[in-house]
Amino acid sequence: MARLRTEIPGPRSRELTGRREGAVAAGVGSVLPVFVDHAEPGLLVDVDGNRLIDLGSGIAVTGVGNPAPRVARAVHEQVDRFSHTCFMVTPYEGYVDVCERLAELTPGGHAKRSVLLNSGAEAVENAVKIARHATGRPGVVVLDHAYHGRTNLTLAMTAKDVPYKHGFGPFAPEVHRVPGSYPLHDGLTGEEAARRAVAAIDRPDEVACVVVEPIQGEGGFVVPAPGFLPALADWCRSHGVLLVADEVQTGFCRTGDWFACDREGVVPDLVAMAKGIAGGLPLAAVTGRADVVDAVHAGGLGGTYGGNPIACAAALAALDTMRELDLNAAARRIEATALPRLRALPDVAQARGRGAMLAVELASAEVAGRVAAACHAAGVVVLTCGTRGNVIRLLPPLVIPDELLAEGLDVLEGAIR
């Protein structure tokens, strides 16, 4: 259970915050200014001994646990053997193993190829590179409320201005934004929303790819209406446009399936992945149709740290953990426990989500901020999101004990009430 020994933040965290202010860039923010000493299943223990219930998982990263025993062992074993060679210089088996596993797990039974990278933004950017090279077209279509990363290209693809885009332009060209599916606010069926989206694309013959989050993350945990993704996929196929699924936040059991696209049988041409793939180690990937990915010339893809052997070892162990513990079923149990409680709360515009990716939309950013602050003061880590900042999002580790989840929901309910 959560246990607070001091106020939040405590004296040791405040002392470290003073050191941070003299050394760390002011532009690097933190949701909760407590410094973590160690973690337990579903808990973060700070340097003052406070035990905080973790409903954030490092933004959907530590779904398999923090620390995860199998991942920790694999990392120790690998670092004792070697820590780095750069796969582009001398390859190693772990990289190939991860690519084989991704070919097996990602949607579709077609031949696939993968490239391993470091971050979600890097995965999305490389997916666009591959799509442009394979199609010979420049255009990239993204949706309202989308979030795709913090590089120049992925900021161009991201919708939210503050804090992500403000003051950082100009951004990469040939990025075109169209409306998506936001059932709470547009009232459209999935097919209607898809028709509205594609009607806004002026020159399909100039579009390399449509990049879509199957459930939008930073934009507000927006679950599109049923039929939206399949209709978008059909339009892409009929126009020679590649469909890129940004599964950075939704992948690896987070939504109760290996990938969120699985729920409606959507098979993207390219899938961008990161976050939950490696149990907390920095790893990302693009997996896609072999003919599309292999259209890129030798040397056109890669990076010094991409597919680092330690991260690959962690990923293989994390994937084994997901299978062994059936974390898809665990995510569905979290949904079955939490979503009815969230939907029963007063003064909530909508409770929504899938699996262990859940949210409540509130009246304003000010209300959401007050709710989050009350949760933090009571020792529960929650995150906000939404283009207007008015959504509380929950991303508990998939291995969170039932009693901790219930306690965290009690605190959130009390804060909202």
N, C-alpha and C positions, 0 to 999 in steps of 0.2 A: 504494500500500500504506500501511498504518498506519505511522506513525513517531513515536516518543516522544522528545522532546528533554529533558523534565523528568519528575519524578514527576507524578501526576495527583491533585489539581490542582497546577499549577505556581506559581511565585512571583508572577507577574503576576495570575493568577486569584485567588490568595489575597489579594493586595492589594485587588482589586476586590470580593472577598467582604466584606472589612472595611468598605469604603464602602457596600456594599449593606445591611449590617446596620444602618447608621445612617440609612438612607433608605427602604428598601423594607419593606413590611408583613411581619411575621414569618410570617403565615399563607400567604404565597406561597412554595411550595416549589419545589425544583429537583431533578431526578433526579441530575444530575451537575454539581458546582460548578465547571465550567470555562466561561470566558467566550469566546464565539466571535468570531473576527476576520473570517473569510470562509469560504466553502464552495466545494467542487469536486464533480464528480459522485460521489456516494456517500461524500464525505468532509466532515468539519467540521474547520477549522483554528483552533485557539484562539490566544489572545493570547500564549502562550508558544511558539508554533510547533509544537505537537503536532498531528499529523494523526490524526484519529479516524474509524474506519469507522462510518458512520451507518446503523444498522439500526432507526431510529425515525422518520425523516422528519417530525420535528416533530409526532408522533402522527398519521401518515397524511396530512399536509398537502402535503408537497413531492414527491409522486409523480412529477411531470414533470421534476424536477431542481431543484437549488438552487445557484446561480441557473439558471433555465431561459432560454436565450437569447431565444426568441420572446416569452416573458412579459416579460422585462426591457425589450425594445424597445417592446412595447405600452404598458407603464407609462410609460416616458419620453415617448413620443409623446403619450399622453393628458394627462399632468401639464403638458406644455407648452401644451396647448390650454385646458384648464380642469380644476380639481380637484374642484369640488363646486358643485351648485346646489340639491340636494334634489329628487328626482324628483316629490315631492308639490307642489313650487312651480313649477318649470319642467322638463319632462321632456327626455330626450335619447335618442338612438337606441340607444346601447349597452345600456341596460336592456332595451329591446324585443328586441334581438338575443339577449341571454342567455335571455330567456323563450322565444323561438322555438326556440332550440337545446335547451332543457330539455324542451319539448313533444315534440321529435323523439326525444330520447334516453331519456326515462323510459319505464317499461313501459306497454304498451297503446297501441292506435291510436285511442282516443277523443279528442274535443275536450278541450283542457286549458287551464288558466290558471295563472299563477305570480305569487308575490310574492317580492321579493328582500329579504334581511335581512342581519344581521351575523355571527351565530354559530349553531352547532348547537343550543344550548339555545333560542335565539330562534326557530329554525325549528320545533323540536318544539312549543314553546309556541303558536306561531301555528297550527300544524296542529290542535292541540286546540281553539283558539278557533274555527277554521273549522268543525271537526266539530260542536262544540256548537251553533254558530249554525245550521248547515245541518239538523241533526236535531232541534233543540229539546230535546235530552236532556243531562243533566249528567255522567253517569258516564264514567270513563276506566279502561280495563283495561290493566294492564301485567304483565310476567312477573317471576318470580323471577330474580335476578342481573342485572336490567336496569340500564342506565345511560343517562340521557337529558339530563343537564345540571346546572347549578348555580343556576338561578333557583329561586324558591320553589316554583313548580308542578313544574318538572322535577326538583327534589330530592324532592318527594313521589313522583314516578314512579320515582326511582332507588332501588335496593335497598340498596346498601352504605352502612353508617352512617359508619364512620371511614375516611377523613377527611372525607367529603363532607357528611353530614347532621348529625353530632354537634354538639349545642348550638345549632343554627340553627332549630329548630321554634318554634311549630307550623307545619305545612305546609298547603298548599292541600287542601281536602276533596274528596270524590267521586273519589278514586283508589283502585282496587281491584287487589290483586296476586293473581295465580294462578300455579300451577306451569307452567313451560315444558317444553322438551325438552333434557335434558342426558344424552346417551347413556351417557357413562362412568359416571354415578352412578345413573341411573334404570332403565337396561336396557329401556326401552320403545321400540316402533316409533314412527314419527312419528304415525301415526293414533291409537295408544293414548295418546300424550302429549297430542295435541290433544283427545281425548275427556276426559281428566283435566282439562285446562285449562278447557274450556267448562263442565264439570260444576260447577266452582267459582264460576261467574257466576250469582248468585242472581236478578237481575232484568234480563234482556237488554233489555227494553223501556225501561229507564232508562239504557242504555249508549249514549253517542255514538260511541265509537271504541275499538278495540283497537290499542295502539301496540306495535310489535314491531321489534326489531333482527333482520334476517334472519340475521346471525351476531352474537352478542353480543360487545361490545367489552370495556369495563372489567370486565364480569362474568366474563371468562376466555377470550375468543375461542371461545365455545361454539358449535359448528356443530350445529343441530338435526338430528334424524334425518330422512331423506327422507320426505316426505309430511306433515310437521308443518305447514309454512306453507300448502300447498294446502288441507289440511283446515280450518285456522283461517280461511282466506279464504272457504271454502264456508260455514262457520257464520256468519260476518259477513254474507254476502249474504243468507242465509236469515232473518236476524233484523233486517235493516235497520240493521246496525251498520257504521260505516265502518272500513276497515282502513288504518291509517297505518303505513307502512314508515319507520323511522328508519334511513336509509342514510347518516347523517353520516360514519361511519367506513368503511363498506363500499362506498360509491359511487365512481364515476369510475375504473373499471378495477382497483381495488384487489384484487378477488377473481377477476379474470380475465374478468369481464363488466362492461358499463357499470354495472350495479347487481346486487347479490347476488340480488334477487328474480328476475332473469332466468333463473337456473339451473333453476328448477322451473316457469317460466312463470307465476309469481304476478303479478297485476296489482293493486296497491294502489289505493285511492281517492285517497290523498294520500301524497306522498313528501317527507320532510324531508331536506335535503342541506346540507353545508358542507364543511369540511376540504379535500379534494383538488380542489375545484371551481375554484380560482383561483390555483394555483401559489404559495401562501404569502400572498396578500392576503386580508383578512377579508371573506368573502362567504358568504351562506347563502341558501337558497331553500326554498319550499314549492311544489310543483307537483302539481296534482290535477285531477280531473274538473271540467270547466267549470261544470256545474250546481251542484256542491258549493261550489267556491271563489267563484263569482259570487253565491251566496246571501247573502254578507256585504254589508252596505250600504256605499255610498261613504264613504270616510274611516275605515272600520272596520279597515283594515289599513295598515301602513306604518311609517315611522320616519325620523328625520332622516338617518341615514347609510345606510339600507338601499339596496343597489344603487348604491353610490357609483360614479361613472364610472370612476375608476382601477381599482377592483376588477372592474368589468364588463369593461374592456379586458383585464385580466389573465386573467379567466375565458375570454374568447373565444380568447385566445392559448393558454391551457392546453388547452382542448378541441381546438383545431387540432393541438397537439402530440400529444395522446393518439391522435388519428386518424392523423396522419402517421407516428408511430413504432409504431403498433399496440400500444399499451401493454396492451391485454387479453392479447395473445399474450405480451408480456414478463412479465406477472404469472403466466401459466401456466407459463412457462419457469422462473421463480423457484421456483414450487411443485415442479416436476419435479426441480429440483436440490436443494432444501433439505429437503423433507418426508421423502424416504427416509433422508437422513442423520439427521434428528431422530428418526425412528422406530427407528433402530438404536442409539440411545443407551441406556446402562444406567440403571436406577433412575429411569426416567421413567414416571409413571402413564399418560400419553397424550401423543402428539404429534398435533396436529390443525391444521386450518385450510384455507384455500382461497386460491389465487393467492399474492399477497404479503402475506397476513394470516395468519401462522402462529404457533404457540405450542407450548410444552411445559409440561404440568402436572406439578409436582414434589410431594414429600411434604408440604412445609410452607412457610409464608412465610419461616421462618428459612433454609431451604435455598435458596429462590429468591433471597433477599436476598444470600446468600453467593455464589451463582453470578453474579448481576448485578454485585456488587462486583468479582469477579475479572475479568469482562469489561471493566468500566470501567477497572480498573487496567492492563489490557493494551491499552487504546485502542479498545474497541468499545462503541458506545452501544446498549444493549438496555433494554427497559422491562419492568416487572412489571405484573401485573393479576390479576384474579380476586377474587371476594367474600372469599376467605380469603387473598388476597395471595400465592398459591403458584404462580403461572403466569408464565413468561417469555414475552413476546410479541415478535415480530419484524415490523417494518413497513418493510422496506427501500424506498428510492426505486425506482420501477419502471424507472428508467434506470441502476441500479447496474451497473458493469462486472462481468463474471463473476468476474474474479480477486479483486475486493474482497469479493464475496459469499462466495466460497470461503474467503478468509482470515478473514472474520468468523465463519463457521460453524466453522472450525478452532478459533478462540479459544473459542467457546461450548462446543464439544465438550470441549475440554481442561478448561474450568471445571467442567463437569458430571462428567466422569470423575474 
